[in-house]
């Protein structure tokens, strides 16, 4: 498993903001950014040295996150550039007053922007409660707020966002404090109205039996108390997540004044937990956070939602419901999602060349992308974890960390490419579109498929390459599919992906069609093929019939001589019918289109009537 990643909340928000806050123009903002970058380039970036007390690193991704009109870095107005830019919210608290460093580093090179708010964050009111903001303080495109004074008992909100609407992607958020311990309010935050940022769990987990997932911080449940009450008063909180059991030892962390106390955590028969909150020397404030940790047991493979309620009396909290409830929040908590994916990145279309050195079609037409007449690039594809292929966070598994292919896939897992590879000398993967590097050859290939054993390895940004072997390359359609084998069938049930259309090999010869060829009794029915070129050209006939009409055939191949004509008696081709004596003929001639002509002819010998039909060229007639 990789190092645990903390999955974070993205608070949904509409784009509307108060008209009272005028936005700067994009031109003004860009000019200010360029001045700041020029000043930064003239001197080294001074980030504070590593602090030894607590360094908390969180990994997130703003791809597909809710959007907001971000403010300027000094909260003096709204941005005219980042008017609908994705953002993710990271609530956190510190254990003691401290001066810290907060850094936002993109993992894919997008231009980040970082903000810190205190006490509350409202994306519809982004100019309120702001502490600090930064664009490129860590050196473009990194953001850095250093130093920033943080106080114990205050809830802070680090906002990971971007400079412009198109600035989004994965990132690391680092909070570095010399004295205080940092606690992220990770996992899922319940809100009112209900939040919708659940934790994704690997759908491949076999449930039942019930499965316990270790909480690496990403399964924490956070909610505001959502109700203020005076010193000495007591209220009773309830948290219920049907489908999930809270493991023994679950604790509740309170972000407010240390004099306010959390009582023992009790479990009800329905799996919910409830506990008291006692206001000490200072009031309990509605924006104070409750953070519920502990492992979780999943009892069924079904979506899990959570509801928090605050009650006047313990019996009401134990029973649940609306009676005595003074506050409530809720949200989606767990959703099952696929852990791996297969995608076609681009479809290829190498063309077998009729003008190849003998025999025809033994080479490809030269040109992009391979610029090699012996190499055809069939298509590009990616296979890997869902996070690798589709982006976003990877579902977690039993240890609470992101699931990996090694957890899921046995050594016999393979990628299977369907298509006609019989004329190839090799079929291989390349990381390059020009097929210049072979990183893995097929285990086997024939006229129906090529098989690559990949085990638990990913195959990202790969190209399937066809090396010509000197024989005529057949026209064929190609697909890619995953044939998985579970690494542990009692724990993970894996299913295939695909087949997906990958590409096609075509020929640049001549195709002719007689849409309705008939062989009625006492008529002469024939096909005439003419070749004006200087080489003999072979042909092949494909016969299509109406549904239910079984057609017997023979003599489907032949030769059109150089500078000559071949007349084909269709009674020697269409030898039997179970219904009307008619069919569609598709004729492929291995010769340049400009040199080949075709005619379908039917003659009534008794009357001398002759009907001639120029054979059509599919796609051009």
C-alpha positions as CSV (number, residue, x, y, z in Angstrom):
1,X,0.0,0.0,0.0
2,X,1.1,3.6,-0.6
3,X,1.3,6.2,2.1
4,X,-2.2,7.0,3.5
5,X,-3.9,9.9,1.7
6,X,-6.4,12.0,3.5
7,X,-9.6,12.5,1.5
8,X,-11.2,15.8,1.9
9,X,-14.4,17.6,1.7
10,X,-15.6,19.8,-1.1
11,X,-18.4,22.0,0.0
12,X,-21.0,22.5,-2.7
13,X,-21.8,26.0,-3.6
14,X,-23.7,28.0,-6.2
15,X,-21.8,30.6,-8.3
16,X,-23.9,33.5,-7.2
17,X,-22.0,36.1,-5.1
18,X,-23.1,39.4,-3.7
19,X,-23.1,42.2,-6.3
20,X,-21.7,44.5,-3.6
21,X,-18.2,43.0,-4.2
22,X,-16.9,44.1,-7.5
23,X,-14.5,41.8,-9.3
24,X,-11.2,43.0,-10.7
25,X,-10.7,42.6,-14.4
26,X,-8.7,39.6,-15.7
27,X,-6.2,42.0,-17.3
28,X,-5.5,43.8,-14.0
29,X,-5.2,40.5,-12.1
30,X,-2.8,39.0,-14.7
31,X,-0.7,42.2,-14.7
32,X,-0.4,41.9,-10.9
33,X,0.5,38.3,-11.1
34,X,3.2,39.0,-13.7
35,X,4.7,41.7,-11.5
36,X,4.8,39.4,-8.5
37,X,6.4,36.6,-10.6
38,X,9.0,38.9,-11.9
39,X,9.8,40.1,-8.3
40,X,9.9,36.5,-7.1
41,X,12.3,35.5,-9.9
42,X,14.7,38.1,-8.8
43,X,15.2,36.5,-5.4
44,X,15.3,33.0,-4.1
45,X,12.2,31.5,-2.5
46,X,12.6,31.5,1.3
47,X,10.4,28.7,2.7
48,X,10.8,28.2,6.5
49,X,13.0,25.3,7.5
50,X,11.5,22.0,8.5
51,X,9.8,22.2,11.8
52,X,10.1,19.2,14.1
53,X,6.9,19.2,16.1
54,X,4.2,18.4,13.5
55,X,4.1,18.3,9.7
56,X,0.8,17.2,8.2
57,X,0.7,16.4,4.5
58,X,-2.7,15.9,2.8
59,X,-3.3,14.8,-0.7
60,X,-6.3,16.0,-2.7
61,X,-7.6,16.7,-6.2
62,X,-9.7,19.7,-7.3
63,X,-10.7,17.9,-10.6
64,X,-14.5,17.9,-10.8
65,X,-14.8,19.7,-7.5
66,X,-17.4,22.4,-6.8
67,X,-16.6,25.9,-8.1
68,X,-16.6,29.4,-6.6
69,X,-15.7,32.9,-7.5
70,X,-12.5,33.1,-5.5
71,X,-11.3,36.4,-3.9
72,X,-8.1,38.2,-4.4
73,X,-5.3,37.2,-2.1
74,X,-5.9,40.2,0.3
75,X,-9.7,39.7,0.3
76,X,-10.2,43.2,-1.1
77,X,-12.5,42.0,-3.9
78,X,-13.5,39.1,-6.1
79,X,-11.3,37.7,-8.9
80,X,-12.2,38.5,-12.4
81,X,-10.1,35.5,-13.6
82,X,-11.1,32.8,-11.1
83,X,-14.8,33.3,-11.5
84,X,-15.8,29.6,-11.5
85,X,-12.7,27.8,-10.3
86,X,-12.8,24.4,-8.6
87,X,-12.0,24.3,-4.9
88,X,-11.7,21.8,-2.0
89,X,-12.0,22.7,1.7
90,X,-9.7,21.3,4.4
91,X,-10.9,22.2,8.0
92,X,-8.2,21.8,10.6
93,X,-7.4,22.7,14.1
94,X,-4.1,23.2,16.1
95,X,-3.5,22.0,19.7
96,X,-1.7,25.2,20.8
97,X,-1.1,28.8,19.6
98,X,1.6,28.6,17.0
99,X,3.1,30.3,14.0
100,X,3.0,27.9,11.1
101,X,3.6,27.4,7.4
102,X,0.9,26.3,4.9
103,X,2.0,25.2,1.4
104,X,0.0,24.0,-1.6
105,X,2.0,22.2,-4.2
106,X,0.4,20.9,-7.5
107,X,1.3,17.4,-8.6
108,X,0.4,18.0,-12.2
109,X,1.7,21.5,-12.7
110,X,-1.6,23.5,-12.6
111,X,-1.5,27.0,-11.2
112,X,-2.6,26.8,-7.5
113,X,-4.1,29.4,-5.2
114,X,-4.3,29.0,-1.4
115,X,-6.6,30.6,1.2
116,X,-7.0,30.3,4.9
117,X,-10.3,31.2,6.7
118,X,-11.1,31.1,10.4
119,X,-14.2,30.2,12.4
120,X,-16.4,29.6,9.3
121,X,-16.1,29.4,5.5
122,X,-18.9,30.2,3.1
123,X,-18.1,30.0,-0.7
124,X,-21.0,32.4,-1.3
125,X,-19.4,35.0,1.0
126,X,-15.7,34.6,0.2
127,X,-14.6,38.0,1.5
128,X,-15.7,37.1,5.1
129,X,-13.5,35.4,7.7
130,X,-10.4,35.4,5.5
131,X,-7.0,35.1,7.2
132,X,-4.6,35.1,4.3
133,X,-4.3,34.1,0.7
134,X,-1.5,33.4,-1.8
135,X,-1.0,32.6,-5.5
136,X,2.7,32.0,-6.2
137,X,4.5,32.6,-2.9
138,X,6.2,29.1,-3.2
139,X,7.4,29.9,-6.7
140,X,5.2,29.5,-9.7
141,X,2.9,27.5,-9.7
142,X,3.2,26.7,-6.0
143,X,1.3,28.6,-3.2
144,X,2.8,29.3,0.2
145,X,1.5,31.2,3.3
146,X,4.4,31.5,5.6
147,X,4.2,32.6,8.4
148,X,0.6,32.4,9.6
149,X,-0.4,32.7,13.3
150,X,-2.9,30.0,14.3
151,X,-4.7,29.8,17.6
152,X,-5.9,26.7,19.6
153,X,-9.7,26.5,19.9
154,X,-10.2,28.0,16.5
155,X,-11.4,26.0,13.5
156,X,-9.5,27.0,10.3
157,X,-10.3,26.2,6.7
158,X,-7.5,25.8,4.1
159,X,-9.0,26.2,0.6
160,X,-7.1,24.5,-2.2
161,X,-8.1,26.1,-5.4
162,X,-6.6,27.6,-8.6
163,X,-5.7,30.9,-10.3
164,X,-8.1,30.5,-13.2
165,X,-11.2,28.4,-14.0
166,X,-9.0,25.9,-15.9
167,X,-6.5,25.5,-13.0
168,X,-7.3,22.2,-11.3
169,X,-5.7,18.8,-10.5
170,X,-4.0,16.8,-7.8
171,X,-2.0,18.4,-5.1
172,X,-0.3,18.1,-1.7
173,X,-1.3,20.5,1.1
174,X,1.3,20.7,3.9
175,X,0.8,22.4,7.3
176,X,4.1,22.7,9.2
177,X,4.0,23.9,12.9
178,X,6.9,24.0,15.3
179,X,4.9,23.7,18.5
180,X,1.3,22.7,17.9
181,X,-0.2,19.4,16.7
182,X,-2.3,19.7,13.6
183,X,-5.5,17.8,13.2
184,X,-7.2,17.7,9.8
185,X,-11.0,17.4,10.0
186,X,-10.6,14.8,7.2
187,X,-13.0,12.3,5.8
188,X,-16.6,13.5,5.4
189,X,-18.2,16.7,6.7
190,X,-21.9,16.6,7.4
191,X,-23.7,19.9,6.6
192,X,-27.2,21.3,6.5
193,X,-28.4,20.9,3.8
194,X,-26.8,17.5,3.4
195,X,-23.3,17.3,2.0
196,X,-22.4,15.1,-1.0
197,X,-18.7,14.2,-0.8
198,X,-18.6,10.6,0.2
199,X,-15.6,8.3,0.7
200,X,-15.2,5.9,-2.2
201,X,-14.6,2.2,-1.2
202,X,-13.5,-0.5,-3.6
203,X,-16.6,-2.0,-5.1
204,X,-14.6,-5.2,-5.7
205,X,-14.7,-6.1,-2.0
206,X,-16.7,-9.2,-1.4
207,X,-19.5,-8.3,1.1
208,X,-21.0,-10.2,2.9
209,X,-19.3,-11.2,5.1
210,X,-19.1,-7.8,6.9
211,X,-15.7,-6.1,6.4
212,X,-13.9,-3.8,8.8
213,X,-12.0,-0.9,7.3
214,X,-9.1,0.6,9.2
215,X,-9.6,4.4,9.5
216,X,-6.5,6.2,8.2
217,X,-8.2,9.5,8.9
218,X,-10.2,9.4,5.7
219,X,-13.2,7.7,7.4
220,X,-13.5,10.4,10.1
221,X,-16.9,12.1,10.2
222,X,-16.9,15.8,11.0
223,X,-19.8,18.1,11.8
224,X,-20.4,21.4,13.3
225,X,-22.2,21.3,16.6
226,X,-24.7,23.6,14.8
227,X,-26.1,25.0,18.0
228,X,-24.7,27.3,20.7
229,X,-25.4,26.9,24.4
230,X,-24.2,28.5,27.6
231,X,-21.6,27.5,30.2
232,X,-22.9,24.7,32.4
233,X,-25.5,23.5,29.9
234,X,-25.5,19.9,28.6
235,X,-26.7,18.6,25.2
236,X,-26.6,15.1,23.8
237,X,-25.3,14.3,20.3
238,X,-26.3,11.3,18.1
239,X,-24.6,10.0,15.0
240,X,-26.2,7.3,12.9
241,X,-24.9,5.8,9.6
242,X,-27.2,2.8,8.7
243,X,-25.1,0.1,7.1
244,X,-22.0,0.9,9.1
245,X,-21.0,-0.1,12.6
246,X,-18.6,2.1,14.7
247,X,-15.8,0.0,16.0
248,X,-15.1,-0.2,19.7
249,X,-12.7,2.6,20.8
250,X,-14.3,5.2,18.6
251,X,-13.6,8.7,20.0
252,X,-14.9,12.2,19.5
253,X,-12.6,15.2,19.2
254,X,-13.9,18.6,20.0
255,X,-12.4,21.7,18.3
256,X,-13.7,24.3,20.7
257,X,-12.6,25.6,24.1
258,X,-10.9,22.8,26.1
259,X,-13.2,23.5,29.1
260,X,-16.1,22.1,27.0
261,X,-16.2,18.3,27.6
262,X,-17.2,15.3,25.5
263,X,-18.8,12.4,27.5
264,X,-18.4,8.7,27.0
265,X,-19.3,7.4,23.6
266,X,-22.3,4.9,23.8
267,X,-23.6,2.6,21.2
268,X,-27.3,2.0,20.5
269,X,-28.9,-1.2,19.3
270,X,-29.3,0.2,15.8
271,X,-25.5,0.9,15.5
272,X,-25.6,4.6,16.2
273,X,-23.5,6.3,18.8
274,X,-24.5,9.0,21.2
275,X,-22.6,11.2,23.8
276,X,-22.9,14.3,25.9
277,X,-21.5,17.7,25.3
278,X,-21.0,19.9,28.4
279,X,-20.3,23.6,28.1
280,X,-17.5,24.5,30.6
281,X,-16.2,27.9,31.4
282,X,-17.1,29.2,27.9
283,X,-20.1,28.6,25.7
284,X,-20.3,25.9,23.1
285,X,-20.4,27.7,19.7
286,X,-22.3,26.4,16.8
287,X,-19.3,26.5,14.5
288,X,-17.3,24.3,16.8
289,X,-16.4,20.9,15.2
290,X,-17.0,17.4,16.3
291,X,-14.6,14.8,14.7
292,X,-15.5,11.1,15.1
293,X,-12.6,8.7,14.4
294,X,-12.3,4.9,14.7
295,X,-12.6,2.0,12.3
296,X,-15.8,1.2,10.4
297,X,-17.5,-2.1,9.7
298,X,-19.4,-2.4,6.5
299,X,-22.4,-4.7,6.9
300,X,-23.6,-4.6,3.3
301,X,-22.5,-3.3,-0.1
302,X,-24.9,-0.4,-0.3
303,X,-24.6,3.4,-0.1
304,X,-24.2,4.7,3.4
305,X,-25.5,8.1,4.5
306,X,-25.0,9.7,8.0
307,X,-27.1,11.9,10.2
308,X,-26.0,13.9,13.2
309,X,-28.6,15.2,15.7
310,X,-28.2,17.3,18.9
311,X,-30.9,16.7,21.6
312,X,-32.0,18.0,24.9
313,X,-32.0,14.7,26.8
314,X,-30.0,11.5,26.6
315,X,-33.1,9.3,26.0
316,X,-33.9,11.4,23.0
317,X,-30.4,11.0,21.6
318,X,-30.5,7.3,22.1
319,X,-33.9,6.9,20.4
320,X,-33.2,9.3,17.5
321,X,-35.9,11.0,15.5
322,X,-37.2,14.6,15.6
323,X,-38.4,14.7,19.3
324,X,-36.1,17.0,21.3
325,X,-33.7,17.6,18.4
326,X,-32.4,21.1,18.3
327,X,-29.9,20.8,15.4
328,X,-29.1,18.3,12.6
329,X,-26.7,17.8,9.8
330,X,-26.3,15.0,7.3
331,X,-24.5,13.8,4.3
332,X,-23.4,11.0,2.0
333,X,-20.7,9.0,3.7
334,X,-19.6,5.9,1.7
335,X,-20.1,4.9,-1.9
336,X,-18.7,1.9,-3.7
337,X,-16.8,2.6,-6.8
338,X,-14.7,0.7,-9.4
339,X,-11.0,0.5,-8.5
340,X,-9.6,0.0,-12.0
341,X,-10.4,1.1,-15.5
342,X,-9.5,0.6,-19.2
343,X,-9.8,3.4,-21.7
344,X,-9.0,3.9,-25.4
345,X,-6.9,7.1,-25.7
346,X,-6.9,7.3,-29.5
347,X,-8.0,5.0,-32.4
348,X,-5.5,4.0,-35.0
349,X,-5.9,3.3,-38.7
350,X,-2.9,1.9,-40.4
351,X,-3.4,1.2,-44.1
352,X,-2.1,-2.0,-45.8
353,X,-0.6,-0.8,-49.1
354,X,-1.6,-2.5,-52.3
355,X,1.5,-1.1,-53.9
356,X,3.8,-3.0,-51.5
357,X,6.7,-5.0,-52.8
358,X,5.4,-8.5,-53.8
359,X,3.0,-9.6,-52.4
360,X,0.5,-6.8,-52.3
361,X,-0.6,-5.5,-48.8
362,X,2.6,-6.9,-47.1
363,X,3.6,-3.4,-46.0
364,X,1.8,-0.3,-44.6
365,X,1.4,3.0,-46.3
366,X,4.3,5.2,-45.1
367,X,3.7,8.3,-43.1
368,X,2.5,9.3,-39.6
369,X,2.5,8.1,-36.9
370,X,5.2,5.4,-37.4
371,X,6.9,6.7,-40.7
372,X,7.8,3.0,-41.2
373,X,6.2,0.8,-43.8
374,X,6.7,-2.3,-41.7
375,X,5.0,-0.9,-38.5
376,X,1.4,-0.1,-38.0
377,X,0.1,1.6,-34.9
378,X,-3.3,0.1,-34.2
379,X,-4.4,2.5,-31.3
380,X,-3.5,4.0,-27.9
381,X,-5.0,2.8,-24.6
382,X,-4.5,3.1,-20.9
383,X,-5.2,0.5,-18.2
384,X,-4.6,1.0,-14.5
385,X,-6.2,2.1,-11.3
386,X,-9.3,4.3,-11.6
387,X,-7.3,7.2,-10.2
388,X,-4.6,6.7,-12.9
389,X,-7.0,6.3,-15.8
390,X,-9.9,8.5,-14.9
391,X,-8.3,11.0,-12.4
392,X,-9.6,11.8,-9.0
393,X,-9.2,9.9,-5.7
394,X,-8.7,6.2,-5.7
395,X,-11.2,4.0,-3.7
396,X,-9.9,2.6,-0.4
397,X,-9.7,-1.0,0.8
398,X,-9.5,-2.8,4.1
399,X,-6.4,-1.1,5.5
400,X,-7.9,2.3,4.8
401,X,-5.5,3.2,2.1
402,X,-6.0,3.5,-1.6
403,X,-6.4,0.1,-3.3
404,X,-3.8,-0.9,-5.8
405,X,-3.6,-3.3,-8.7
406,X,-1.4,-5.6,-6.7
407,X,-4.2,-6.0,-4.2
408,X,-6.7,-7.0,-6.9
409,X,-5.0,-8.8,-9.8
410,X,-3.3,-12.2,-10.0
411,X,-0.2,-12.8,-12.1
412,X,-2.4,-14.3,-14.9
413,X,-4.4,-11.2,-15.5
414,X,-4.1,-10.3,-19.2
415,X,-5.1,-7.7,-21.9
416,X,-6.7,-9.4,-24.9
417,X,-6.7,-7.7,-28.3
418,X,-9.2,-9.1,-30.7
419,X,-8.4,-8.9,-34.4
420,X,-6.5,-10.5,-37.2
421,X,-2.8,-10.6,-36.4
422,X,-1.9,-13.7,-38.5
423,X,0.4,-11.8,-41.0
424,X,2.4,-10.1,-38.2
425,X,5.9,-10.9,-37.3
426,X,5.4,-9.3,-33.9
427,X,2.7,-7.6,-31.9
428,X,3.9,-5.4,-29.1
429,X,3.4,-2.5,-26.7
430,X,5.2,0.8,-27.2
431,X,5.2,4.0,-25.0
432,X,5.6,6.0,-28.3
433,X,3.1,6.7,-31.0
434,X,5.7,5.9,-33.6
435,X,6.2,2.4,-32.2
436,X,9.9,3.0,-32.1
437,X,10.4,1.2,-28.7
438,X,9.1,-2.3,-27.9
439,X,8.4,-2.7,-24.1
440,X,6.4,-5.9,-24.2
441,X,5.6,-8.4,-27.0
442,X,2.5,-10.5,-27.0
443,X,2.6,-13.9,-25.4
444,X,0.8,-15.2,-28.4
445,X,-1.1,-13.9,-31.5
446,X,-3.0,-15.4,-34.4
447,X,-5.9,-14.6,-36.8
448,X,-8.3,-13.9,-33.9
449,X,-6.4,-12.3,-31.0
450,X,-3.2,-11.2,-29.3
451,X,-2.7,-11.8,-25.6
452,X,-0.5,-9.9,-23.2
453,X,-0.1,-11.1,-19.6
454,X,0.3,-8.0,-17.4
455,X,-0.4,-9.4,-13.9
456,X,-0.7,-6.5,-11.4
457,X,1.0,-4.0,-13.6
458,X,-0.6,-0.9,-15.1
459,X,-0.3,-0.2,-18.8
460,X,-0.7,3.6,-19.0
461,X,-0.4,5.6,-22.3
462,X,0.5,2.5,-24.3
463,X,0.2,1.9,-28.1
464,X,-0.5,-1.4,-29.7
465,X,1.9,-2.0,-32.6
466,X,1.7,-4.4,-35.5
467,X,5.0,-5.4,-37.2
468,X,4.5,-6.6,-40.7
469,X,5.8,-10.2,-41.4
470,X,6.0,-10.2,-45.2
471,X,2.6,-11.8,-45.9
472,X,-0.5,-9.8,-47.0
473,X,-1.9,-7.9,-44.1
474,X,-5.6,-8.5,-43.7
475,X,-8.1,-5.7,-43.1
476,X,-9.5,-6.1,-39.6
477,X,-11.2,-4.3,-36.7
478,X,-9.4,-4.4,-33.4
479,X,-10.7,-4.2,-29.8
480,X,-9.1,-4.3,-26.4
481,X,-10.4,-6.0,-23.3
482,X,-9.2,-6.9,-19.8
483,X,-9.3,-10.5,-18.7
484,X,-8.7,-10.3,-14.9
485,X,-7.9,-13.0,-12.4
486,X,-8.4,-12.1,-8.8
487,X,-5.4,-12.1,-6.5
488,X,-7.7,-13.2,-3.6
489,X,-11.2,-14.4,-4.8
490,X,-12.4,-14.6,-1.2
491,X,-11.8,-10.9,-0.7
492,X,-12.0,-9.3,-4.2
493,X,-14.4,-10.1,-7.1
494,X,-12.9,-8.7,-10.2
495,X,-14.7,-8.3,-13.5
496,X,-13.6,-7.6,-17.1
497,X,-13.4,-4.3,-18.9
498,X,-14.2,-3.9,-22.5
499,X,-14.1,-4.9,-25.3
500,X,-13.5,-1.3,-26.5
501,X,-12.9,-0.3,-30.1
502,X,-9.2,0.3,-30.5
503,X,-8.6,0.8,-34.2
504,X,-8.8,-0.7,-37.6
505,X,-6.4,-1.9,-40.4
506,X,-7.7,-1.1,-43.8
507,X,-6.5,-1.8,-47.3
508,X,-6.1,0.9,-50.0
509,X,-7.1,-1.5,-52.9
510,X,-10.4,-1.4,-54.7
511,X,-13.8,-2.4,-53.3
512,X,-16.7,-2.9,-55.7
513,X,-20.3,-3.9,-54.9
514,X,-23.2,-5.3,-56.8
515,X,-26.1,-4.5,-54.4
516,X,-28.5,-6.9,-56.1
517,X,-27.1,-9.8,-58.0
518,X,-29.6,-12.3,-59.3
519,X,-29.3,-15.8,-60.9
520,X,-32.8,-16.6,-62.1
521,X,-33.3,-19.7,-64.2
522,X,-32.7,-19.4,-67.9
523,X,-30.8,-16.1,-67.5
524,X,-27.1,-15.4,-67.9
525,X,-25.8,-13.6,-64.8
526,X,-22.1,-12.5,-64.8
527,X,-19.6,-10.1,-63.3
528,X,-16.9,-8.4,-65.4
529,X,-13.7,-7.1,-63.8
530,X,-11.2,-5.0,-65.7
531,X,-7.6,-4.2,-64.8
532,X,-5.8,-1.4,-66.8
533,X,-2.6,-1.8,-64.7
534,X,0.6,-3.6,-65.5
535,X,0.3,-6.3,-62.7
536,X,-2.1,-9.2,-62.3
537,X,-4.5,-8.4,-59.4
538,X,-6.2,-11.0,-57.2
539,X,-9.8,-10.6,-56.1
540,X,-12.0,-12.0,-53.4
541,X,-15.8,-12.1,-53.3
542,X,-17.9,-11.7,-50.1
543,X,-21.5,-12.8,-50.3
544,X,-24.3,-11.2,-48.2
545,X,-27.9,-12.5,-48.2
546,X,-31.3,-11.7,-46.7
547,X,-32.2,-13.0,-43.3
548,X,-33.2,-16.6,-43.6
549,X,-31.8,-17.1,-47.0
550,X,-28.9,-19.6,-46.7
551,X,-26.7,-19.2,-49.8
552,X,-24.2,-21.8,-50.9
553,X,-21.0,-20.4,-52.6
554,X,-17.9,-21.5,-54.5
555,X,-15.1,-20.0,-56.5
556,X,-14.9,-16.8,-54.3
557,X,-11.3,-15.9,-55.4
558,X,-9.6,-15.4,-58.7
559,X,-7.2,-13.1,-60.7
560,X,-7.7,-10.2,-63.0
561,X,-4.9,-10.2,-65.5
562,X,-2.7,-7.1,-66.2
563,X,-4.3,-5.1,-69.0
564,X,-7.1,-7.6,-69.2
565,X,-10.6,-8.6,-68.2
566,X,-12.1,-11.4,-66.2
567,X,-15.7,-12.5,-66.7
568,X,-17.2,-14.4,-63.8
569,X,-20.2,-16.6,-64.3
570,X,-22.2,-16.0,-61.1
571,X,-23.9,-19.4,-61.2
572,X,-20.5,-20.8,-60.4
573,X,-20.3,-18.5,-57.4
574,X,-23.9,-18.5,-56.1
575,X,-24.5,-22.2,-56.2
576,X,-27.6,-22.6,-54.0
577,X,-30.4,-20.7,-52.1
578,X,-33.0,-21.6,-49.6
579,X,-35.1,-18.6,-50.7
580,X,-35.0,-16.2,-53.7
581,X,-31.9,-16.6,-55.9
582,X,-30.3,-13.2,-55.2
583,X,-27.5,-11.7,-53.1
584,X,-25.2,-8.8,-52.5
585,X,-21.7,-9.1,-53.8
586,X,-18.7,-7.3,-52.3
587,X,-15.6,-7.7,-54.3
588,X,-12.1,-6.7,-53.0
589,X,-9.4,-6.4,-55.7
590,X,-5.8,-6.0,-54.7
591,X,-5.2,-3.1,-57.1
592,X,-5.2,0.7,-57.1
593,X,-8.7,2.1,-57.3
594,X,-7.8,4.0,-60.5
595,X,-7.0,0.8,-62.4
596,X,-10.0,-1.4,-61.6
597,X,-13.5,-1.3,-63.0
598,X,-16.4,-3.6,-62.4
599,X,-19.7,-4.4,-64.2
600,X,-22.7,-6.6,-63.2
601,X,-24.6,-7.9,-66.2
602,X,-27.8,-10.0,-66.6
603,X,-28.9,-11.3,-70.0
604,X,-32.2,-12.8,-71.2
605,X,-31.1,-15.2,-74.0
606,X,-34.6,-15.6,-75.3
607,X,-35.2,-11.9,-75.9
608,X,-31.7,-10.8,-76.2
609,X,-32.2,-8.2,-73.5
610,X,-29.0,-7.1,-71.7
611,X,-29.0,-5.2,-68.4
612,X,-25.7,-3.6,-67.4
613,X,-25.0,-2.1,-64.0
614,X,-21.7,-0.4,-63.1
615,X,-20.6,-1.8,-59.8
616,X,-20.7,0.8,-57.0
617,X,-17.7,1.8,-54.9
618,X,-18.9,1.8,-51.2
619,X,-18.7,5.2,-49.6
620,X,-18.3,7.1,-52.9
621,X,-21.4,6.3,-54.9
